[in-house]
Amino acid sequence: MIGLVKVYTVSGWFKDRGNVWRKFRIEVTAVNENDAKEKVYTRIGGSHKVPRNLIRVESIKEVNPSEVKDRYIKQLLSVDRLVTW
């Protein structure tokens, strides 16, 4: 059975190239908390070139769709169907 996609807020710290710990808070769409954590690892690792062992996730919380702040995710939530070809 396919699960419903939910919105999660993931927050924590990562160590950048300058050896400084930076705080982050990212909203992602995911099926479950583990999927959300993997998406954050991928996003931070890809954009900041940070290995997973230098990313510390402090919390993962499911967000009510009315509380979403990310503009892109808000637009996705407003779509009633998605057609691809």
C-alpha positions as CSV (number, residue, x, y, z in Angstrom):
1,M,0.0,0.0,0.0
2,I,1.3,3.5,-0.9
3,G,1.4,5.9,2.0
4,L,0.3,9.5,1.9
5,V,3.0,12.2,1.6
6,K,3.3,14.5,4.6
7,V,5.3,17.6,5.3
8,Y,8.0,17.5,7.9
9,T,10.2,20.1,9.5
10,V,13.7,18.9,10.2
11,S,16.1,20.9,12.3
12,G,19.6,20.5,13.5
13,W,23.2,21.5,12.9
14,F,25.9,20.8,10.2
15,K,29.6,21.6,10.1
16,D,30.5,23.7,7.1
17,R,33.8,23.9,5.2
18,G,35.0,26.7,7.5
19,N,34.8,24.2,10.4
20,V,31.8,26.2,11.9
21,W,28.6,24.5,13.1
22,R,25.6,26.0,11.3
23,K,22.0,25.7,12.4
24,F,19.3,24.6,9.8
25,R,15.6,24.2,9.6
26,I,14.2,22.6,6.4
27,E,10.7,21.7,5.4
28,V,10.5,18.6,3.2
29,T,7.7,16.3,1.8
30,A,8.2,12.7,2.7
31,V,6.3,9.5,3.4
32,N,7.8,9.0,6.9
33,E,10.4,10.5,9.3
34,N,13.2,8.3,8.0
35,D,12.5,9.4,4.4
36,A,12.5,13.1,5.6
37,K,15.9,12.6,7.3
38,E,17.4,11.1,4.1
39,K,16.1,14.0,2.1
40,V,17.8,16.5,4.4
41,Y,21.1,14.5,4.3
42,T,20.9,14.6,0.5
43,R,20.0,18.3,0.3
44,I,22.6,19.5,2.8
45,G,25.3,17.1,1.5
46,G,24.7,18.1,-2.1
47,S,24.5,21.8,-1.7
48,H,27.2,22.3,1.0
49,K,29.4,19.3,0.3
50,V,29.0,18.1,3.9
51,P,29.4,14.3,4.7
52,R,26.6,12.7,6.7
53,N,28.7,12.3,9.8
54,L,28.9,16.1,10.1
55,I,25.1,16.6,10.0
56,R,23.3,16.4,13.3
57,V,19.5,16.1,13.2
58,E,17.9,17.3,16.4
59,S,14.2,17.0,15.6
60,I,11.8,15.8,13.0
61,K,8.2,17.0,13.3
62,E,5.2,16.6,11.1
63,V,3.7,19.9,10.1
64,N,0.1,20.7,9.6
65,P,-0.4,21.8,5.9
66,S,-1.8,25.2,7.1
67,E,1.5,25.9,8.9
68,V,3.8,25.3,6.0
69,K,6.2,28.2,5.3
70,D,8.1,27.0,2.2
71,R,6.5,28.6,-0.9
72,Y,7.3,25.6,-3.1
73,I,5.7,23.1,-0.8
74,K,2.6,25.3,-0.4
75,Q,2.2,25.3,-4.2
76,L,2.5,21.5,-4.2
77,L,-0.1,21.1,-1.5
78,S,-2.6,23.3,-3.5
79,V,-2.4,21.0,-6.6
80,D,-5.3,18.6,-6.8
81,R,-3.6,16.3,-9.4
82,L,-0.3,16.0,-11.0
83,V,0.1,14.8,-14.6
84,T,3.4,13.6,-16.0
85,W,4.3,12.2,-19.3
